[in-house]
């Protein structure tokens, strides 16, 4: 049975026949470990001296964004990550100095450590990260993990983190921005509530549903609600929802739009699977990624991964998935051209393509733990969802 939470983020199917073992994850950070994998070419290009310093960031109980902010605050070093890792895990990832010649010695705090591994001629980018290696413990589960053998038949849905985890609102904010309804975007950011949010957060959000309370309750908004505080201050000073949305840091505004695109992708993938489309074997006419991640048309005899359109203003209609995508867009009252936002062009998105299935390698399990490697952009929680079949993903630790 599909959970209500899954339905909210566009996931309405399971792609495996496995019954599920239940259980919970993330009972402690050590139960969920992630190690980032960079390409061999980049690994071999790291030298003892060079232009841009490269570091390994190891952390627990802090997400990547807050760790990088803390490094800048304490050491004055701007570093860029290749991917985001959440707080409820023990993670290891690569980060690279943004400025030529700027470097520091190894540094550690209570929640993270930063160790320099060398230098590169040009800054690292997201494309240099090719995947992640996971080791995950599932607590309080039923027997049967060893019988799961469908790790090559899992749809490449966007995972819960993409939508705000306990408060699935990011895609709704993105849709409001796409529709240029900036007042609605402000209201969603400030007052959208979820049954999974804390009592304290829910109470403050309910108060912020009334614009008359903005000034009164600003000081009561907790520090961790940093985006809400930015929006509130702007609304108090100018009463202009467009300015308030634009005051949000650009990467996050872009993330809102991408979250809505992710929702449309999940809905499209679900719809295609429900009617029996083959999403694991490419067919003539398909757009595909080859083994190197290069996008092109299907060529018989080559190793391909089917690509499904990621809707944006340059949406490509000539695929077997257009009928499903077009129906979803009609239902959402959205068209591809809406993703070019004249009033806020910096968050416009042309779209693209994404693999329909997860590429999972080095899969193994033992007792109640599982290990595997996923290519860049795929979510471990989506694989775990097929293994566990949770009735309530949030309570299960997703």
Secondary structure, 3 states (H helix, E strand, C coil): CCCHHHHHCCCCCCCCCCCCCCCECCCCHHHEEEEEEECHHHHHHCECCCCEEEEEEEEECCCHHHHHHHHHHHHCCCEEECCCCCCCCEEEEEEEECCCCCCCCCEECCCEEEEEEEEECCCCCHHHEEEEEEEEECECCCCCHHHCCCCCCCECCCCHHHHCCCCCCHHHHHHHHHCCCHHHHHHHHHHCCCCCCCHHHHHHHHHHCCHHHHHHHHHHCCCCCHHHHHHHHHHHHHCCHHHHHHCCCHHHHHHHHHHHHHHHHHHHHHHHHHCCCCCCCCCCCCEEEECCCCEEECCCCCCEEEEEEECCCCCCCCCCCHHHHHHHHHHHCCCHHHHCCHHHHHHCCCCEEEECECCEEEEEEECCEEEEEEECCCCHHHHHHHHHCCCCCCCCCC
